[in-house]
Every structure is written in structure tokens, then in C-alpha cells.
Amino acid sequence: MTTDYESSTAFDDAYAAANSRVDRILGVVAERLGQHASATAVFGEPVERDGVTIIPVAKVRIGFGAGGGSGSGKDDDSGEGGGGGGGTTATPLGFIEISAAGAEFRPIHHTADLWPVVLAGGVAGFLFLRGLRALFR
């Protein structure tokens, strides 16, 4: 039979081992994702032609998570677990044009960004026509 001191020490050891494993996993995932998060990921490599320099601009999002575990029950001191993962996404926003006249940001307009406006216009048009129909009845 184990004493409270022995079970407390075993719990503390297991907790410390699990936490150090999670710290290692988070560190590795953050390091690998951080390798790809640089200024060129957001601004791209500049391109120069005929005295005009173009610098692409993008929005980059990074997310990651990790977890770990140890043991499968009170009487079973076997078992471990851990895992992690993450991802990045980049969306082009526009470009910076640098010439003798100065620098100017030129946004890229995506047609997919207009769907909320089109949807709202369709709903408003439907309600307007429905109101006219009710008015003339």
C-alpha cells in the first residue's frame, strides 16, 4: 500500500513530465511555423522593372496548438501521449509601387468580397417588391 507522500510524489512527477512534454511540443511547433513567418511572407520579394519597384503585400495568419498526457489510470503507470499541429494562410492584399514620383499602396479587390453586398441587395429587393405587391392588392 502506498502512503499519501508516495502517491503525491508520483503525481507531481507525472505532472511535471507531462508539462515538460507539452512545452517541448509547443516549442517545436512554434519554431517550425515561425521559420515561415518572415517579412517576405507578408511583403514578398520586391520586383524592379523600368525604374519601378513593386512589393507584394499579403495578410498572413498563423495558428497552432498542442497537447499531451500521461498514464491511463491510477493503477496503471504506463501510457504517454502528445501531439501538435498548426497551419498558416496568406491572402494577397495588394502591392506597394515605388517610382520616382513616390510610393503608393494599390489594393487588390477580390470579387468574392462583394457577396455580402449582393446578398443584402437581393434581400432588400425582394422585400421591396413584396411590399409593392401588398400595397396594390
N, CA, C and O atoms as a DFTB+ gen file, in Angstrom:
548 C
 N C O
     1  1       0.841      -1.182       0.000
     2  2       0.000       0.000       0.000
     3  2       0.883       1.241       0.000
     4  3       1.892       1.290       0.704
     5  1       0.505       2.243      -0.788
     6  2       1.321       3.445      -0.866
     7  2       0.841       4.469       0.138
     8  3      -0.337       4.528       0.491
     9  1       1.775       5.263       0.582
    10  2       1.422       6.330       1.514
    11  2       1.002       7.547       0.726
    12  3       1.216       7.626      -0.484
    13  1       0.398       8.504       1.428
    14  2      -0.005       9.746       0.763
    15  2       1.205      10.473       0.196
    16  3       1.120      11.115      -0.851
    17  1       2.339      10.368       0.897
    18  2       3.545      11.046       0.420
    19  2       4.007      10.448      -0.905
    20  3       4.357      11.182      -1.829
    21  1       4.010       9.103      -1.003
    22  2       4.456       8.441      -2.218
    23  2       3.522       8.731      -3.396
    24  3       3.987       8.974      -4.510
    25  1       2.205       8.707      -3.155
    26  2       1.269       8.975      -4.244
    27  2       1.341      10.435      -4.660
    28  3       1.182      10.744      -5.841
    29  1       1.577      11.340      -3.718
    30  2       1.713      12.751      -4.044
    31  2       2.962      12.995      -4.877
    32  3       2.936      13.761      -5.840
    33  1       4.056      12.340      -4.503
    34  2       5.299      12.484      -5.246
    35  2       5.145      11.916      -6.658
    36  3       5.606      12.530      -7.621
    37  1       4.508      10.758      -6.792
    38  2       4.286      10.157      -8.106
    39  2       3.423      11.063      -8.971
    40  3       3.683      11.216     -10.164
    41  1       2.401      11.663      -8.378
    42  2       1.535      12.580      -9.121
    43  2       2.333      13.796      -9.576
    44  3       2.208      14.231     -10.721
    45  1       3.150      14.344      -8.684
    46  2       3.957      15.513      -9.040
    47  2       4.941      15.185     -10.158
    48  3       5.144      15.991     -11.066
    49  1       5.555      13.997     -10.093
    50  2       6.493      13.586     -11.135
    51  2       5.783      13.428     -12.484
    52  3       6.288      13.871     -13.516
    53  1       4.613      12.795     -12.463
    54  2       3.852      12.604     -13.699
    55  2       3.404      13.944     -14.274
    56  3       3.456      14.157     -15.486
    57  1       2.965      14.844     -13.397
    58  2       2.514      16.162     -13.844
    59  2       3.672      16.939     -14.463
    60  3       3.508      17.570     -15.508
    61  1       4.833      16.897     -13.827
    62  2       5.998      17.609     -14.361
    63  2       6.423      17.026     -15.702
    64  3       6.781      17.770     -16.614
    65  1       6.387      15.693     -15.832
    66  2       6.768      15.057     -17.098
    67  2       5.800      15.446     -18.213
    68  3       6.226      15.740     -19.330
    69  1       4.512      15.450     -17.917
    70  2       3.514      15.816     -18.932
    71  2       3.672      17.264     -19.342
    72  3       3.601      17.579     -20.530
    73  1       3.886      18.149     -18.386
    74  2       4.030      19.567     -18.718
    75  2       5.292      19.841     -19.518
    76  3       5.275      20.671     -20.427
    77  1       6.393      19.156     -19.197
    78  2       7.613      19.389     -19.962
    79  2       7.437      18.874     -21.395
    80  3       7.992      19.454     -22.328
    81  1       6.679      17.801     -21.577
    82  2       6.415      17.259     -22.910
    83  2       5.586      18.260     -23.720
    84  3       5.865      18.491     -24.897
    85  1       4.578      18.844     -23.096
    86  2       3.746      19.837     -23.787
    87  2       4.580      21.051     -24.149
    88  3       4.442      21.593     -25.245
    89  1       5.447      21.487     -23.237
    90  2       6.319      22.629     -23.538
    91  2       7.222      22.332     -24.734
    92  3       7.420      23.187     -25.596
    93  1       7.762      21.125     -24.778
    94  2       8.619      20.754     -25.916
    95  2       7.827      20.745     -27.208
    96  3       8.297      21.249     -28.228
    97  1       6.621      20.175     -27.176
    98  2       5.788      20.108     -28.380
    99  2       5.447      21.513     -28.863
   100  3       5.576      21.816     -30.049
   101  1       5.010      22.369     -27.940
   102  2       4.675      23.746     -28.316
   103  2       5.893      24.467     -28.876
   104  3       5.781      25.228     -29.836
   105  1       7.042      24.230     -28.285
   106  2       8.268      24.867     -28.761
   107  2       8.617      24.452     -30.178
   108  3       8.983      25.293     -30.999
   109  1       8.509      23.159     -30.474
   110  2       8.832      22.652     -31.812
   111  2       7.842      23.191     -32.841
   112  3       8.244      23.635     -33.917
   113  1       6.545      23.156     -32.515
   114  2       5.530      23.641     -33.459
   115  2       5.712      25.132     -33.713
   116  3       5.668      25.570     -34.862
   117  1       5.915      25.910     -32.665
   118  2       6.098      27.360     -32.826
   119  2       7.356      27.663     -33.628
   120  3       7.360      28.576     -34.454
   121  1       8.420      26.906     -33.392
   122  2       9.667      27.126     -34.130
   123  2       9.482      26.838     -35.616
   124  3       9.935      27.610     -36.461
   125  1       8.822      25.733     -35.935
   126  2       8.633      25.376     -37.353
   127  2       7.726      26.362     -38.067
   128  3       7.978      26.715     -39.219
   129  1       6.671      26.810     -37.393
   130  2       5.795      27.804     -38.026
   131  2       6.493      29.149     -38.117
   132  3       6.314      29.878     -39.093
   133  1       7.279      29.480     -37.117
   134  2       7.994      30.756     -37.114
   135  2       9.021      30.866     -38.221
   136  3       9.342      31.970     -38.660
   137  1       9.544      29.731     -38.681
   138  2      10.502      29.755     -39.778
   139  2       9.878      30.298     -41.055
   140  3      10.579      30.850     -41.903
   141  1       8.574      30.146     -41.195
   142  2       7.893      30.599     -42.406
   143  2       7.259      31.977     -42.241
   144  3       6.785      32.557     -43.218
   145  1       7.245      32.501     -41.033
   146  2       6.639      33.811     -40.773
   147  2       7.739      34.869     -40.808
   148  3       8.345      35.183     -39.783
   149  1       7.981      35.396     -41.959
   150  2       9.009      36.415     -42.114
   151  2       8.421      37.599     -42.867
   152  3       7.270      37.565     -43.302
   153  1       9.212      38.627     -43.011
   154  2       8.739      39.810     -43.731
   155  2       8.405      39.468     -45.178
   156  3       7.472      40.036     -45.746
   157  1       9.157      38.544     -45.783
   158  2       8.854      38.185     -47.175
   159  2       7.550      37.421     -47.284
   160  3       6.934      37.412     -48.350
   161  1       7.104      36.769     -46.190
   162  2       5.805      36.091     -46.228
   163  2       4.679      37.107     -46.307
   164  3       3.628      36.828     -46.883
   165  1       4.893      38.282     -45.732
   166  2       3.867      39.325     -45.748
   167  2       4.057      40.252     -46.940
   168  3       3.090      40.591     -47.621
   169  1       5.283      40.660     -47.197
   170  2       5.540      41.646     -48.242
   171  2       6.080      41.058     -49.541
   172  3       6.072      41.742     -50.564
   173  1       6.539      39.841     -49.531
   174  2       7.058      39.229     -50.744
   175  2       8.387      39.820     -51.154
   176  3       8.880      40.763     -50.534
   177  1       8.958      39.266     -52.192
   178  2      10.228      39.766     -52.715
   179  2       9.946      40.917     -53.682
   180  3       9.081      40.793     -54.549
   181  1      10.659      42.030     -53.546
   182  2      10.459      43.152     -54.465
   183  2      10.865      42.783     -55.898
   184  3      11.799      42.011     -56.119
   185  1      10.143      43.351     -56.854
   186  2      10.432      43.159     -58.279
   187  2      10.661      44.542     -58.872
   188  3       9.855      45.450     -58.668
   189  1      11.765      44.705     -59.610
   190  2      12.068      46.009     -60.190
   191  2      12.123      45.911     -61.710
   192  3      12.787      45.039     -62.270
   193  1      11.404      46.835     -62.369
   194  2      11.413      46.907     -63.836
   195  2      11.231      48.361     -64.251
   196  3      10.349      49.055     -63.745
   197  1      12.056      48.809     -65.158
   198  2      11.960      50.156     -65.746
   199  2      11.864      51.249     -64.683
   200  3      11.067      52.175     -64.835
   201  1      12.643      51.166     -63.627
   202  2      12.667      52.197     -62.608
   203  2      11.505      52.154     -61.633
   204  3      11.368      53.055     -60.805
   205  1      10.671      51.136     -61.710
   206  2       9.535      50.985     -60.799
   207  2       9.735      49.702     -60.002
   208  3       9.987      48.638     -60.567
   209  1       9.620      49.817     -58.692
   210  2       9.743      48.657     -57.814
   211  2       8.366      48.291     -57.277
   212  3       7.627      49.151     -56.798
   213  1       8.031      47.016     -57.361
   214  2       6.752      46.506     -56.876
   215  2       7.032      45.558     -55.704
   216  3       7.844      44.640     -55.817
   217  1       6.349      45.795     -54.584
   218  2       6.467      44.930     -53.412
   219  2       5.086      44.355     -53.118
   220  3       4.185      45.100     -52.732
   221  1       4.897      43.036     -53.293
   222  2       3.598      42.439     -52.985
   223  2       3.325      42.461     -51.479
   224  3       4.240      42.295     -50.671
   225  1       2.060      42.668     -51.114
   226  2       1.651      42.727     -49.700
   227  2       0.555      41.686     -49.470
   228  3      -0.387      41.580     -50.255
   229  1       0.692      40.916     -48.377
   230  2      -0.291      39.878     -48.053
   231  2      -0.563      39.898     -46.551
   232  3       0.237      40.403     -45.763
   233  1      -1.705      39.338     -46.177
   234  2      -2.046      39.142     -44.772
   235  2      -1.754      37.682     -44.455
   236  3      -2.262      36.786     -45.130
   237  1      -0.940      37.437     -43.434
   238  2      -0.561      36.080     -43.062
   239  2      -1.131      35.772     -41.689
   240  3      -1.003      36.570     -40.760
   241  1      -1.762      34.609     -41.564
   242  2      -2.302      34.155     -40.279
   243  2      -1.611      32.854     -39.895
   244  3      -1.410      31.968     -40.726
   245  1      -1.254      32.760     -38.622
   246  2      -0.587      31.570     -38.110
   247  2      -1.362      31.083     -36.899
   248  3      -1.738      31.879     -36.038
   249  1      -1.603      29.781     -36.827
   250  2      -2.266      29.204     -35.665
   251  2      -1.682      27.834     -35.364
   252  3      -1.299      27.095     -36.271
   253  1      -1.618      27.507     -34.089
   254  2      -1.118      26.188     -33.722
   255  2      -1.661      25.797     -32.360
   256  3      -2.155      26.632     -31.603
   257  1      -1.560      24.531     -32.071
   258  2      -1.987      24.011     -30.780
   259  2      -1.274      22.706     -30.492
   260  3      -0.763      22.051     -31.401
   261  1      -1.242      22.337     -29.244
   262  2      -0.578      21.103     -28.849
   263  2      -1.181      20.604     -27.557
   264  3      -1.860      21.343     -26.844
   265  1      -0.929      19.353     -27.266
   266  2      -1.411      18.772     -26.023
   267  2      -0.603      17.538     -25.684
   268  3       0.141      17.020     -26.517
   269  1      -0.751      17.083     -24.490
   270  2      -0.009      15.904     -24.061
   271  2      -0.736      15.230     -22.916
   272  3      -1.682      15.787     -22.358
   273  1      -0.307      14.062     -22.576
   274  2      -0.922      13.335     -21.478
   275  2       0.026      12.273     -20.981
   276  3       1.060      12.003     -21.592
   277  1      -0.338      11.672     -19.862
   278  2       0.494      10.626     -19.308
   279  2      -0.361       9.713     -18.454
   280  3      -1.187      10.186     -17.674
   281  1      -0.173       8.422     -18.591
   282  2      -0.895       7.457     -17.768
   283  2      -2.324       7.276     -18.220
   284  3      -2.948       8.181     -18.774
   285  1      -2.831       6.066     -17.964
   286  2      -4.203       5.791     -18.353
   287  2      -5.111       5.547     -17.166
   288  3      -6.306       5.313     -17.350
   289  1      -4.588       5.594     -15.969
   290  2      -5.407       5.379     -14.782
   291  2      -4.552       5.381     -13.530
   292  3      -3.328       5.479     -13.615
   293  1      -5.185       5.273     -12.357
   294  2      -4.448       5.315     -11.098
   295  2      -3.519       4.121     -10.929
   296  3      -2.388       4.280     -10.469
   297  1      -3.976       2.934     -11.293
   298  2      -3.194       1.729     -11.049
   299  2      -2.261       1.394     -12.201
   300  3      -1.461       0.467     -12.083
   301  1      -2.337       2.101     -13.281
   302  2      -1.537       1.799     -14.458
   303  2      -0.579       2.945     -14.705
   304  3      -1.007       4.048     -15.046
   305  1       0.719       2.699     -14.537
   306  2       1.673       3.779     -14.731
   307  2       2.273       3.786     -16.135
   308  3       3.302       4.419     -16.368
   309  1       1.634       3.085     -17.068
   310  2       2.091       3.123     -18.451
   311  2       1.256       4.137     -19.222
   312  3       0.225       4.616     -18.750
   313  1       1.724       4.442     -20.397
   314  2       0.974       5.335     -21.270
   315  2       1.591       6.710     -21.352
   316  3       2.088       7.248     -20.362
   317  1       1.554       7.246     -22.495
   318  2       2.005       8.606     -22.757
   319  2       1.204       9.129     -23.926
   320  3       0.506       8.373     -24.602
   321  1       1.302      10.383     -24.154
   322  2       0.610      10.942     -25.300
   323  2       1.087      12.339     -25.564
   324  3       1.583      13.019     -24.666
   325  1       0.944      12.758     -26.756
   326  2       1.331      14.111     -27.118
   327  2       1.052      14.334     -28.580
   328  3       1.012      13.390     -29.370
   329  1       0.866      15.547     -28.926
   330  2       0.631      15.864     -30.323
   331  2       0.551      17.359     -30.517
   332  3       0.368      18.119     -29.566
   333  1       0.688      17.756     -31.721
   334  2       0.613      19.180     -32.020
   335  2       0.462      19.386     -33.507
   336  3       0.709      18.485     -34.309
   337  1       0.065      20.547     -33.848
   338  2      -0.089      20.866     -35.256
   339  2      -0.381      22.339     -35.431
   340  3      -0.635      23.064     -34.469
   341  1      -0.339      22.750     -36.642
   342  2      -0.600      24.155     -36.909
   343  2      -0.704      24.398     -38.394
   344  3      -0.592      23.482     -39.209
   345  1      -0.916      25.629     -38.716
   346  2      -1.027      25.973     -40.120
   347  2      -0.916      27.459     -40.340
   348  3      -1.027      28.258     -39.409
   349  1      -0.699      27.808     -41.564
   350  2      -0.618      29.211     -41.955
   351  2      -1.481      29.425     -43.192
   352  3      -1.739      28.500     -43.963
   353  1      -1.911      30.643     -43.356
   354  2      -2.627      31.019     -44.569
   355  2      -2.204      32.440     -44.941
   356  3      -1.982      33.279     -44.068
   357  1      -2.099      32.693     -46.211
   358  2      -1.717      34.021     -46.699
   359  2      -2.735      34.482     -47.731
   360  3      -3.103      33.733     -48.635
   361  1      -3.183      35.718     -47.587
   362  2      -4.157      36.308     -48.505
   363  2      -3.544      37.562     -49.119
   364  3      -3.145      38.463     -48.380
   365  1      -3.456      37.651     -50.439
   366  2      -2.890      38.861     -51.052
   367  2      -3.802      40.061     -50.813
   368  3      -5.020      39.978     -50.972
   369  1      -3.188      41.177     -50.427
   370  2      -3.942      42.413     -50.182
   371  2      -3.716      43.459     -51.260
   372  3      -4.604      44.266     -51.533
   373  1      -2.546      43.457     -51.873
   374  2      -2.231      44.464     -52.870
   375  2      -0.740      44.517     -53.096
   376  3      -0.033      43.527     -52.903
   377  1      -0.260      45.694     -53.511
   378  2       1.176      45.855     -53.708
   379  2       1.547      47.316     -53.483
   380  3       0.723      48.222     -53.604
   381  1       2.809      47.506     -53.153
   382  2       3.362      48.852     -52.999
   383  2       4.155      49.145     -54.264
   384  3       5.031      48.376     -54.659
   385  1       3.833      50.268     -54.890
   386  2       4.530      50.680     -56.111
   387  2       5.438      51.844     -55.762
   388  3       4.976      52.891     -55.309
   389  1       6.740      51.654     -55.977
   390  2       7.721      52.703     -55.683
   391  2       8.330      53.163     -56.997
   392  3       8.910      52.370     -57.738
   393  1       8.190      54.472     -57.280
   394  2       8.751      55.048     -58.501
   395  2       9.366      56.397     -58.151
   396  3       9.414      56.786     -56.984
   397  1       9.827      57.095     -59.159
   398  2      10.415      58.417     -58.937
   399  2       9.382      59.383     -58.365
   400  3       9.742      60.339     -57.678
   401  1       8.102      59.141     -58.643
   402  2       7.032      60.018     -58.148
   403  2       6.713      59.759     -56.679
   404  3       6.038      60.575     -56.052
   405  1       7.182      58.639     -56.110
   406  2       6.902      58.322     -54.710
   407  2       6.418      56.885     -54.569
   408  3       6.511      56.077     -55.493
   409  1       5.906      56.600     -53.395
   410  2       5.407      55.252     -53.109
   411  2       3.902      55.303     -52.909
   412  3       3.377      56.245     -52.316
   413  1       3.208      54.281     -53.409
   414  2       1.755      54.225     -53.280
   415  2       1.309      52.772     -53.118
   416  3       1.772      51.883     -53.833
   417  1       0.403      52.549     -52.165
   418  2      -0.175      51.226     -51.978
   419  2      -1.368      51.079     -52.910
   420  3      -2.237      51.950     -52.957
   421  1      -1.408      49.996     -53.639
   422  2      -2.525      49.722     -54.552
   423  2      -3.185      48.418     -54.114
   424  3      -2.598      47.342     -54.234
   425  1      -4.416      48.526     -53.603
   426  2      -5.096      47.311     -53.118
   427  2      -5.578      46.434     -54.267
   428  3      -5.853      46.913     -55.367
   429  1      -5.673      45.151     -53.987
   430  2      -6.270      44.197     -54.918
   431  2      -7.691      43.957     -54.437
   432  3      -7.905      43.568     -53.288
   433  1      -8.653      44.186     -55.302
   434  2     -10.052      43.986     -54.939
   435  2     -10.483      42.599     -55.395
   436  3     -10.363      42.250     -56.569
   437  1     -10.986      41.819     -54.450
   438  2     -11.446      40.469     -54.748
   439  2     -12.955      40.500     -54.992
   440  3     -13.694      41.072     -54.191
   441  1     -13.410      39.910     -56.058
   442  2     -14.846      39.882     -56.338
   443  2     -15.587      39.045     -55.305
   444  3     -16.778      39.265     -55.081
   445  1     -14.918      38.101     -54.677
   446  2     -15.571      37.280     -53.644
   447  2     -15.925      38.107     -52.415
   448  3     -16.807      37.721     -51.647
   449  1     -15.254      39.232     -52.217
   450  2     -15.557      40.095     -51.072
   451  2     -16.891      40.821     -51.230
   452  3     -17.395      41.389     -50.260
   453  1     -17.466      40.816     -52.418
   454  2     -18.711      41.535     -52.671
   455  2     -19.964      40.714     -52.396
   456  3     -21.064      41.263     -52.455
   457  1     -19.844      39.416     -52.097
   458  2     -21.037      38.591     -51.932
   459  2     -21.952      39.072     -50.817
   460  3     -23.166      38.942     -50.980
   461  1     -21.479      39.618     -49.693
   462  2     -22.434      40.120     -48.698
   463  2     -23.267      41.296     -49.240
   464  3     -24.451      41.414     -48.924
   465  1     -22.650      42.158     -50.049
   466  2     -23.372      43.297     -50.619
   467  2     -24.430      42.812     -51.605
   468  3     -25.554      43.314     -51.614
   469  1     -24.069      41.838     -52.434
   470  2     -25.013      41.292     -53.407
   471  2     -26.161      40.594     -52.690
   472  3     -27.319      40.749     -53.079
   473  1     -25.855      39.832     -51.655
   474  2     -26.883      39.146     -50.888
   475  2     -27.829      40.140     -50.211
   476  3     -29.048      39.974     -50.255
   477  1     -27.266      41.160     -49.594
   478  2     -28.105      42.172     -48.931
   479  2     -28.978      42.902     -49.952
   480  3     -30.145      43.185     -49.677
   481  1     -28.422      43.209     -51.129
   482  2     -29.210      43.863     -52.174
   483  2     -30.342      42.975     -52.663
   484  3     -31.444      43.463     -52.918
   485  1     -30.091      41.689     -52.797
   486  2     -31.134      40.749     -53.217
   487  2     -32.266      40.665     -52.203
   488  3     -33.441      40.662     -52.572
   489  1     -31.908      40.598     -50.920
   490  2     -32.933      40.543     -49.869
   491  2     -33.732      41.843     -49.831
   492  3     -34.956      41.810     -49.702
   493  1     -33.049      42.997     -49.941
   494  2     -33.749      44.279     -49.934
   495  2     -34.688      44.402     -51.140
   496  3     -35.811      44.890     -51.009
   497  1     -34.224      43.959     -52.310
   498  2     -35.075      44.000     -53.497
   499  2     -36.296      43.109     -53.353
   500  3     -37.395      43.495     -53.751
   501  1     -36.116      41.915     -52.784
   502  2     -37.234      41.004     -52.570
   503  2     -38.260      41.626     -51.625
   504  3     -39.462      41.572     -51.889
   505  1     -37.792      42.215     -50.528
   506  2     -38.710      42.829     -49.567
   507  2     -39.435      44.039     -50.174
   508  3     -40.613      44.263     -49.896
   509  1     -38.729      44.813     -50.998
   510  2     -39.342      45.964     -51.649
   511  2     -40.452      45.515     -52.603
   512  3     -41.550      46.071     -52.588
   513  1     -40.164      44.512     -53.429
   514  2     -41.179      44.022     -54.367
   515  2     -42.354      43.380     -53.641
   516  3     -43.500      43.496     -54.077
   517  1     -42.073      42.715     -52.555
   518  2     -43.154      42.110     -51.756
   519  2     -44.050      43.198     -51.150
   520  3     -45.270      43.043     -51.084
   521  1     -43.426      44.302     -50.707
   522  2     -44.199      45.422     -50.166
   523  2     -45.055      46.088     -51.226
   524  3     -46.195      46.468     -50.958
   525  1     -44.512      46.234     -52.436
   526  2     -45.293      46.807     -53.540
   527  2     -46.483      45.919     -53.871
   528  3     -47.579      46.421     -54.120
   529  1     -46.281      44.618     -53.878
   530  2     -47.367      43.688     -54.177
   531  2     -48.497      43.813     -53.149
   532  3     -49.679      43.801     -53.492
   533  1     -48.101      43.931     -51.891
   534  2     -49.103      44.065     -50.840
   535  2     -49.814      45.404     -50.929
   536  3     -50.995      45.495     -50.594
   537  1     -49.132      46.430     -51.367
   538  2     -49.711      47.766     -51.485
   539  2     -50.772      47.809     -52.584
   540  3     -51.789      48.479     -52.409
   541  1     -50.575      47.129     -53.694
   542  2     -51.501      47.164     -54.809
   543  2     -52.590      46.109     -54.742
   544  3     -53.392      46.019     -55.672
   545  1     -52.658      45.333     -53.725
   546  2     -53.721      44.322     -53.592
   547  2     -54.957      44.911     -53.035
   548  3     -55.950      44.206     -52.856
